[in-house]
Structures are given as C-alpha cells and as structure tokens.
Amino acid sequence: MDKRLASLEAWLRDSVGLGAFSIRPASADASFRRYFRVTTAHTSLIAMDAPPEKEDVSSFVQVAHRLAAIGLNVPRLIECDPESGFLLLTDLGERLYLRNLGESTVERLYGDALGALIVLQAASVSEPDFLPPYDRALLDYEMGLFSQWFLGRHAAVQLTDEERTGLERVFDSLASSALEQPTVWVHRDYHSRNLMVTERNNPGILDFQDAVSGPVTYDLVSLLRDCYVSWPRERVEDWAKGYHDLAVQSGLPVGDDVGLFLEWFDRMGVQRHLKAAGIFARLNYRDGKPDYLRDIPRTLGYVHDVAGRYRDLAPLASLIERSGALG
C-alpha cells in the first residue's frame, strides 16, 4: 500500500475539501518528489508529494511566489501543508517542450524560453541576494558526483595518480571559470523536461526550487545543450550569440566580449554535464531509476566535444574515452 498517496488523497479530500476527484501520476522526477494530476468536475490541478524528511517545500513556495511576481509562468500555489510535504498547484498542462521541439517549432519555443530567461536574470539586478550563492563548494561537490558515481561506480574506472591530478586541475579550472562570470538568478534545471508549452505566457516553468545566484551562462547552456535533446554545434552557438546580443540590449551583465562569453558557455556546460552524468548514474544505483542511463552518452558527448577544443580540458576527453561512455 502506498501510504503517502493515501495520506495525500485524505488531505485533498478532508483538509482542502476538493470533493470528488480522480488522481493519477503526472510526471517522473529525478528527486524524491512526486507529482499527481488531480481532476475534479471543473478543473485539473497538480498535487506535489515531497516527503519532509527528504525534501523541504519552503524553497519551492518562496521561489514560486517571486517568479510569479516578476511575470513568469509558474504554477500558482493553492494549498500547502509543509509539515506533511503536500502542495496543491495550478496545472500548466501536459505539453512538455521535450515532446514538442522540432524543426518547425524550435525557433519559436527557444525564442520564448530565452525571453523568459532574460526576465529571470533581469530581476536579479535589483534583488541580487534573494537566492543562495552558487559557490565553489557546491560546484566542486557537483563535479565530485561524476568521479564518484559515473567514473567509480558506473564505469569502474580506477584512476592513476596522474589522471587524478589531471582531473583535479580540470575541476579547478571549471570552477574558476564559473566564479569569474557575472552573477544572476539561476533556475538550475532550465531545460526541455521542465518547460511546458502553454497557450499564454509561454513557457510554463517547473522545478525551480533549487534556484541559486550564480553564473550568467548556466541556464543558457542547460537549455541549448540539453541532456535530453541535441542540436548541431554551429546552431547552438548562433543561438548563444543571439542571446548575448539580447542580454546586452536588456542591460544584463554578460560583458561585451562575445568570444569570452562563448568560452564561459562552453566551460559552464562541461561543469553541468559532469554533474548530470554523475546524477544519472546515482539515480540508477542508489534510487533504482535506470532510465536516465540512456542520457549519459549524449551528456558526456557534449563534454568530450568541448574538452577536445580546450587544451587544459584534454585529460577529461581522455577519461571519457577510457570510460566507454560514448559507445
């Protein structure tokens, strides 16, 4: 018996007073949170189940209110029981970006997503301390997931002393690049599985509870070098340049040197994709969620491509080849 689901249903019925409703899973998640679509006679809603010993809903509530206040399309909070870890939210629908991106739609959908990203980052100019910092400790921890869960557990790679030293230097270089970038609000998972196609104020934005204040290229590379869908490198770089132009016109702190901006973009992507590969492996071995393993070759393919174009990242390219991740 699913006791959490039974408790959620009781909360919806007795505390929220929904009356008659049906409930079904709404989406898979790479965390301990679960989402259910709750259908009544009049509307569709989303119920979040976030076990309080595993998740803290307070950050979701706080960030949701702030993003809605600046005009972004995020779920609105209807009811909340933080002690139980239950939230009831408005429903942004079922049209994931991931399933709707194609040659005929990508320019419009990415255009909308980049416009929303400009709004998010512009808000940080007047309120820079709203979110916790994306500091070196967090950057290093995330890259450590690659070493522990992908290299060590999944690929069973035993590093030589030389390889370990080389990897430490790469991590230091990537963290330094991230920390030298201008700082803005960062969604931290701004990609096709967390963006919804909506009729008004597209896109709908989900999964923002881990937002931080950090590098200006982070969300951009999350979107354009998505772990779940890929585009030709030249096209991605054109989009990134277009975003840089738009950001400059909007007064955002992206710098005037587009070449340096693209290098920040490249290196930020490597840091993020190392983290993602480690998380995908951890989801399999720790959490029993094997489906994410199939996204590792694409994710580390980005890393291998970028590492091959920067001399100081060469040790990383060699390790990825030795791991067999690229097939």
C-alpha positions as CSV (number, residue, x, y, z in Angstrom):
1,M,0.0,0.0,0.0
2,D,1.2,3.5,-0.9
3,K,0.8,5.2,2.5
4,R,2.0,8.6,1.2
5,L,-0.5,8.6,-1.6
6,A,-3.3,7.6,0.7
7,S,-2.4,10.5,3.1
8,L,-2.3,12.9,0.1
9,E,-5.7,11.8,-1.0
10,A,-7.0,12.2,2.5
11,W,-5.5,15.7,2.7
12,L,-7.1,16.7,-0.6
13,R,-10.5,15.4,0.5
14,D,-10.6,16.4,4.1
15,S,-8.4,19.4,4.5
16,V,-8.5,21.0,1.1
17,G,-12.2,20.0,0.5
18,L,-11.9,19.1,-3.1
19,G,-14.9,16.9,-3.1
20,A,-15.0,14.2,-5.8
21,F,-11.7,13.9,-7.7
22,S,-9.6,11.4,-9.6
23,I,-5.8,11.2,-9.2
24,R,-3.0,9.8,-11.4
25,P,0.8,10.2,-11.7
26,A,1.6,13.4,-13.6
27,S,5.4,13.1,-14.2
28,A,8.5,11.3,-13.2
29,D,11.1,13.3,-11.2
30,A,14.8,12.9,-10.6
31,S,14.3,13.6,-6.9
32,F,12.2,12.2,-4.1
33,R,9.3,14.5,-5.1
34,R,6.2,13.0,-6.9
35,Y,3.6,14.9,-8.8
36,F,0.0,13.8,-9.4
37,R,-2.7,15.2,-11.7
38,V,-5.9,15.8,-9.7
39,T,-9.0,16.1,-11.8
40,T,-12.3,17.4,-10.5
41,A,-15.6,18.1,-12.3
42,H,-14.4,21.6,-13.0
43,T,-10.6,21.7,-13.3
44,S,-7.2,20.0,-13.4
45,L,-4.7,20.6,-10.6
46,I,-1.3,19.3,-9.6
47,A,-0.6,17.8,-6.2
48,M,3.1,17.6,-5.1
49,D,4.2,14.9,-2.6
50,A,7.5,15.9,-1.1
51,P,8.4,13.7,1.9
52,P,9.5,16.2,4.6
53,E,12.4,14.0,5.7
54,K,13.8,14.1,2.1
55,E,12.6,17.5,0.7
56,D,11.8,21.0,2.0
57,V,8.9,22.6,0.2
58,S,9.6,26.1,1.7
59,S,12.1,26.9,-1.1
60,F,9.6,25.9,-3.8
61,V,6.9,28.1,-2.2
62,Q,9.3,31.1,-1.8
63,V,10.7,30.9,-5.3
64,A,7.3,30.3,-6.9
65,H,5.9,33.5,-5.4
66,R,8.9,35.5,-6.5
67,L,8.9,34.2,-10.1
68,A,5.2,34.8,-10.4
69,A,5.7,38.3,-9.2
70,I,8.1,39.1,-12.0
71,G,5.7,37.8,-14.6
72,L,7.0,34.3,-15.3
73,N,4.5,31.5,-15.9
74,V,5.0,29.2,-12.9
75,P,2.4,27.0,-11.0
76,R,0.4,29.1,-8.5
77,L,0.1,27.7,-5.0
78,I,-3.5,26.9,-4.0
79,E,-2.9,25.0,-0.7
80,C,0.1,23.9,1.3
81,D,0.8,21.6,4.2
82,P,4.6,22.0,4.7
83,E,4.7,19.6,7.7
84,S,3.3,16.8,5.6
85,G,5.1,17.9,2.4
86,F,1.9,18.3,0.4
87,L,1.2,21.1,-2.1
88,L,-1.7,21.8,-4.4
89,L,-0.8,23.8,-7.5
90,T,-2.3,25.0,-10.7
91,D,-1.8,22.8,-13.7
92,L,0.4,24.1,-16.6
93,G,-0.7,21.2,-18.8
94,E,1.0,18.2,-20.4
95,R,2.8,19.6,-23.4
96,L,6.5,19.2,-22.5
97,Y,9.0,21.1,-24.6
98,L,10.8,17.8,-25.0
99,R,8.0,16.3,-27.0
100,N,7.2,19.4,-29.0
101,L,10.7,20.6,-30.1
102,G,11.2,20.1,-33.9
103,E,12.4,21.9,-36.9
104,S,9.1,23.7,-37.3
105,T,8.8,24.8,-33.6
106,V,12.3,25.1,-32.2
107,E,12.9,28.7,-33.1
108,R,9.6,29.9,-31.6
109,L,9.9,27.7,-28.5
110,Y,13.5,28.6,-27.8
111,G,12.8,32.2,-28.5
112,D,10.1,32.2,-25.8
113,A,12.3,30.4,-23.4
114,L,15.2,32.8,-24.0
115,G,12.9,35.7,-23.5
116,A,11.7,34.3,-20.1
117,L,15.3,33.7,-19.2
118,I,16.1,37.4,-19.8
119,V,13.2,38.3,-17.4
120,L,14.5,35.9,-14.8
121,Q,18.1,37.3,-15.0
122,A,16.9,40.9,-15.1
123,A,15.1,40.5,-11.8
124,S,18.4,39.6,-10.1
125,V,19.8,43.1,-10.8
126,S,17.5,44.7,-8.3
127,E,17.5,41.8,-5.8
128,P,20.9,40.0,-6.0
129,D,20.7,38.4,-2.6
130,F,17.3,36.8,-2.9
131,L,18.8,33.3,-3.7
132,P,21.7,31.4,-2.0
133,P,25.1,31.6,-3.8
134,Y,26.3,29.0,-6.3
135,D,29.7,28.9,-4.6
136,R,32.9,26.9,-5.1
137,A,31.9,24.3,-2.6
138,L,28.7,23.5,-4.5
139,L,30.4,23.5,-7.8
140,D,33.1,21.1,-6.5
141,Y,30.5,18.8,-4.9
142,E,28.6,18.5,-8.2
143,M,31.7,17.6,-10.2
144,G,32.6,15.1,-7.5
145,L,29.4,13.2,-8.4
146,F,31.0,12.5,-11.8
147,S,34.0,11.0,-10.1
148,Q,32.1,9.0,-7.5
149,W,29.1,7.8,-9.3
150,F,30.0,7.7,-13.0
151,L,33.7,7.0,-13.1
152,G,33.9,5.0,-9.9
153,R,30.6,3.2,-9.7
154,H,29.2,3.0,-13.3
155,A,32.3,2.8,-15.4
156,A,34.5,1.2,-12.8
157,V,37.5,3.3,-13.8
158,Q,40.4,3.2,-11.4
159,L,42.3,6.5,-11.8
160,T,46.0,6.6,-11.9
161,D,47.8,9.2,-9.8
162,E,48.4,11.2,-13.0
163,E,44.7,11.0,-14.0
164,R,43.6,12.0,-10.6
165,T,45.8,15.1,-10.6
166,G,44.7,16.0,-14.1
167,L,41.1,15.7,-13.2
168,E,41.5,17.9,-10.1
169,R,43.1,20.6,-12.3
170,V,40.2,20.4,-14.7
171,F,37.7,20.7,-11.9
172,D,39.6,23.7,-10.5
173,S,39.7,25.4,-14.0
174,L,35.9,24.8,-14.5
175,A,35.0,26.2,-11.1
176,S,37.2,29.2,-11.6
177,S,35.6,29.9,-14.9
178,A,32.1,29.7,-13.3
179,L,33.0,32.0,-10.5
180,E,34.5,34.7,-12.7
181,Q,31.3,35.1,-14.6
182,P,28.7,37.8,-13.8
183,T,26.2,36.6,-11.3
184,V,22.4,36.4,-11.9
185,W,19.5,34.3,-10.7
186,V,19.9,30.7,-11.9
187,H,17.0,28.3,-12.3
188,R,19.5,25.5,-12.3
189,D,17.4,23.0,-14.4
190,Y,16.2,25.1,-17.3
191,H,15.7,22.5,-20.0
192,S,13.1,20.7,-22.1
193,R,11.8,18.5,-19.3
194,N,11.0,21.5,-17.1
195,L,9.5,23.8,-19.7
196,M,5.9,23.4,-20.8
197,V,4.3,24.7,-24.0
198,T,1.4,27.0,-22.9
199,E,-1.1,29.0,-24.9
200,R,-0.4,32.2,-22.9
201,N,2.9,33.5,-21.5
202,N,4.9,30.6,-22.9
203,P,6.8,28.8,-21.5
204,G,5.4,27.3,-18.3
205,I,8.4,26.8,-15.9
206,L,8.7,24.0,-13.5
207,D,11.2,22.5,-11.0
208,F,12.7,25.8,-9.8
209,Q,13.1,25.1,-6.1
210,D,16.8,24.6,-6.3
211,A,17.4,28.1,-7.8
212,V,20.6,29.9,-6.8
213,S,22.5,33.1,-7.6
214,G,25.3,32.1,-10.0
215,P,27.0,32.2,-13.4
216,V,25.2,34.0,-16.2
217,T,25.7,31.2,-18.7
218,Y,24.4,28.4,-16.6
219,D,20.7,28.3,-17.6
220,L,21.6,29.2,-21.2
221,V,23.7,26.1,-21.6
222,S,21.1,24.0,-19.7
223,L,18.6,25.0,-22.4
224,L,20.8,24.9,-25.5
225,R,22.9,21.9,-24.7
226,D,20.1,19.9,-23.2
227,C,20.8,16.5,-21.7
228,Y,17.7,15.2,-23.4
229,V,17.8,16.7,-26.9
230,S,20.7,17.9,-29.1
231,W,21.2,20.3,-31.9
232,P,24.2,20.9,-34.2
233,R,27.1,22.9,-32.5
234,E,27.0,25.7,-35.0
235,R,23.3,26.3,-34.5
236,V,23.7,26.2,-30.7
237,E,26.5,28.8,-30.9
238,D,24.4,31.0,-33.1
239,W,21.6,30.9,-30.5
240,A,24.0,31.7,-27.7
241,K,25.3,34.7,-29.7
242,G,21.8,35.9,-30.3
243,Y,21.1,35.6,-26.6
244,H,24.2,37.6,-25.8
245,D,23.0,40.4,-28.1
246,L,19.6,40.4,-26.5
247,A,21.1,40.4,-23.0
248,V,23.4,43.3,-23.8
249,Q,20.4,45.3,-25.2
250,S,18.5,44.4,-21.9
251,G,21.3,45.8,-19.7
252,L,22.3,42.4,-18.3
253,P,25.9,41.8,-17.1
254,V,27.1,39.5,-19.9
255,G,30.1,41.5,-20.9
256,D,30.9,42.9,-24.3
257,D,33.3,40.2,-25.5
258,V,31.2,37.5,-27.2
259,G,34.2,35.3,-27.6
260,L,34.8,35.2,-23.9
261,F,31.0,34.7,-23.3
262,L,31.1,31.6,-25.6
263,E,34.1,30.2,-23.7
264,W,32.2,30.7,-20.4
265,F,29.2,29.0,-22.0
266,D,31.4,26.0,-23.1
267,R,33.1,25.6,-19.7
268,M,29.9,26.0,-17.8
269,G,28.3,23.3,-19.9
270,V,31.2,20.9,-19.1
271,Q,30.7,21.5,-15.3
272,R,26.9,21.0,-15.6
273,H,27.2,17.9,-17.8
274,L,29.7,16.2,-15.5
275,K,27.3,16.8,-12.6
276,A,24.4,15.4,-14.7
277,A,26.3,12.3,-15.7
278,G,27.1,11.6,-12.1
279,I,23.4,12.2,-11.1
280,F,22.2,9.9,-13.8
281,A,24.4,7.1,-12.6
282,R,23.4,7.8,-9.0
283,L,19.7,7.6,-9.9
284,N,20.3,4.1,-11.2
285,Y,22.5,2.7,-8.4
286,R,21.1,4.5,-5.4
287,D,17.5,5.2,-6.3
288,G,16.6,2.4,-8.7
289,K,15.8,4.7,-11.6
290,P,17.7,3.2,-14.6
291,D,16.0,5.2,-17.4
292,Y,18.4,8.1,-17.1
293,L,21.4,5.9,-18.0
294,R,20.4,6.2,-21.7
295,D,21.0,10.0,-21.5
296,I,24.7,9.6,-20.4
297,P,26.2,9.2,-23.9
298,R,24.6,12.4,-25.2
299,T,25.6,14.3,-22.0
300,L,29.2,13.2,-22.0
301,G,29.3,13.6,-25.8
302,Y,29.0,17.3,-25.1
303,V,31.8,17.2,-22.6
304,H,34.1,15.2,-25.0
305,D,33.4,17.7,-27.8
306,V,34.2,20.8,-25.7
307,A,37.2,19.2,-24.0
308,G,38.7,18.4,-27.3
309,R,38.8,22.2,-28.1
310,Y,40.5,23.4,-24.9
311,R,44.0,22.2,-24.1
312,D,43.5,22.3,-20.3
313,L,40.5,20.1,-20.6
314,A,42.2,17.3,-22.6
315,P,42.6,15.0,-19.6
316,L,38.8,14.9,-19.4
317,A,38.4,13.9,-23.0
318,S,40.8,11.0,-22.4
319,L,39.0,9.8,-19.3
320,I,35.6,9.8,-21.1
321,E,37.1,7.8,-23.9
322,R,38.5,5.3,-21.4
323,S,35.2,5.0,-19.6
324,G,33.5,3.7,-22.8
325,A,30.6,6.2,-22.3
326,L,30.5,7.2,-25.9
327,G,29.9,3.7,-27.2
